[in-house]
Amino acid sequence: VTADINDRSATETAMADIDAVVHLAAIADEAAFDAILTGNITTTYSVFEAARRAGVQRVVFASSNHVTGFYPRSETVGPDDPVRPDSFYGVSKAFGEALGRLYAEKYGLDVVCLRIGTFAERPTSPRHLSTWLSPRDCLQLVRCSLDASAVGFTIVYGVSANTRRWWKDDAALSLGYRPHDDAEEFAGQ
C-alpha cells in the first residue's frame, strides 16, 4: 500500500487484518521544528491511532539514541533513565515513546521502542565504535521485537555487541536479542 501516513483513513485501511506494525517513517535527523512536527510527531500519532482503530496488537517504533543524547558519554545510560533529548529530532522520538506508553497502558497495545544507535553498514567514526548497529543485528532486533511474547511497553537500545558501547541493553536481552557484530573489528580503520 502506498499512502501518506498523515492521511489517517488511508493509514488505518493499510493496517486492516495485520498483527504488527514496524514504524520506521520519519525525518531521521535534525530539521526545522515544523518539519519535525509534521514528519515525526504527527505521523507517529497517526500510526498509533490507526493501529489502535484497526486492532493491531503490536507496534515497534523506531526511536533514537538522541532521546538521551545530552548524557555525557562517560555515563552508562539505560531505558529507565530520564530522557535528555539533544535536538528537536530527539524530542520527537521522546514524544513517540511517551505516546507508545499511553497506547500500551490505555489501549493494551504491545509497544517496543527501539532507541537505534548508528545504523550503518560499518562504523565510520570513533563515536560509532560505541553506537554502531549493524544491519544483521538490526534485523534480529526487529524480529525479536515482533516475536517476543507480551511485552507491554518496552524501550530497548538498538546497538550491536560493541566492546565500547555505553548503553545498558538488558531490556533487549529480555526480548531474546543476542547481537553478533562488534564495531571493534573496524577500530583500526
N, C-alpha and C positions, 0 to 999 in steps of 0.2 A: 504494500500500500504506500503510495506517495501522498503525503499530506503535510500541511503546515501544522506543527504541534500546537500552535496558539489557536487553531481552529478546534475548539473543544469538542464539537459534534463529530468532526472527522476523526479526531484522536480517539474518541470513545468508540466509534464504529470500527476503527482499526483494531481495537482491543477486544472485540467480541470473540467469545469462545477461546480465549487464551488463559493460561495459568500464571504466567510471569512476564514481567517487562524488565528489560535492561535499558535504563535511561542514560544514554551517553551524549545526547544532543545538548550542546551549549557552546557559548563562546569560551574557548579553552585557555584564555589568557586575559590579562588586564585590558580593559577598554573603558570608554566613557560610560558613566553611570547609566544613561538612558539606554545604551546598547545592552549593558549587562541586565538591566531591568527587563527588557523585552526578551533577550536571548537566553537568559538563565533563570530569572526569578519567575516570570510569567509562564514560561514553558514548563518549568518544574511543577508549578501549581496545576497546570493543565494536564500533565501526565498523571500526577497523583489522583486528581479528581476524576479523570477519565477511567483510571484503573479501578477506583472505588465504585463508580457507577456501573462499570462493566463486570464487576465481580471478580476481578483479577485477584489472585491470592498473594502474590509476592512482587515487590518492586526492588530491583537492585539499582541503586542510584550512584552514578559516578560523581563522587565528591572530590576533594582535593586536599593535599597536604597544606595548601595555602590557608585552610581553616585554622591551622595552628602555626602559621608562618612567622609570627613575631616572637616565638620562643627562641631563646639563644640555642645555637647548635650544640653547645656543651651540655644541654639539658635533654634527658631522655623523656619523650612525651608519649602518652598513650591515649586511647579513646575516651577515657574518663576525665582527662584534664580539661579545664575550661578552654573554650575557643579563644583564639587570639589571631583573627584574620589579618593578613598583611596587605590587602588590596580590596577593591570593590568585587573583584572576582572571588576572593576568599570569603567575603561577606555573602555573596550569592550562594556559595556552597554551604556556608553555615546555615543560611535560610533553608536550603534544601534538606539539610539534616534535621532541622527543627520541624519542618513540615512533615518529613518522614516519621518522626516520633509522634506527631499529632495523629497522623493517619494510622499508625500502628496502635496507639493507645485508644483512640476514639472509635476507629472503624475496624480494628482487628487485622489489618494488612500485616504481612510479614515484610519487613523492610531491612535491607542491608545497604549501608552507606560505605562505599569504598573510597577512602582517602588516598587517592592514587598519588604515588611519588612521581618520579621522572620516567614516564613510559617512552621507551625508545628501543630501537634495535640493539644499541650498545651504549654504554656511558661515554660522554664526550667531554666532561669537565670534572675537576676534582670533587665538586659537590655531588655529582651523580654517583660517586663511589659509595655514598651513603643512601641515596634516594632512588636508585635505579629500580625499575620494574621491567623485567624482560617480557617480550611478547608471550613466550611459553608460560611464564609464571602468571601473567595477567589472565591468560585464557583459563588456567587452572583455578585462579581465584574467582573468576566469574562463574565458572562451572560449580565450584564448591558453594558459592553464594546462592545458586539456583537449586542445588541438590540437598543442602543441609535440611534436616528436619526442623520443625517450627523454631524460627529464630526470633520471633517477636520483633524487637528493634535492636539492631546491632550496627556498631561502627567498627570498621577494621582499617588498618593501614595496608595499602597495596604497595608492597615493597618486596624485592627478591631477597634471597638469603645473603645479603651483603654483610661482609665482615664489619664494615664501618657504619652500619645503619644506626640511627638514633631514635627510632620509633619502637615502642613496645608492640608486639604482634600477637599476644595471647588470644585475643578475640578471633583473629584469622585462623589460628590453630584450632580453635573450637569448632570452626566450620569444616575442618578437615584439610585446610590448606597447608601444603608442605612444599615451599619453594625450592627450586633446584639450582638456580643460577646465582652467581656471586660476582658483583662488579669488580672484585679484587683481581680477577683474571685479566682485566683490562688496565690495571693501575699503572703498569709500566709504559703504557701508550699515552 
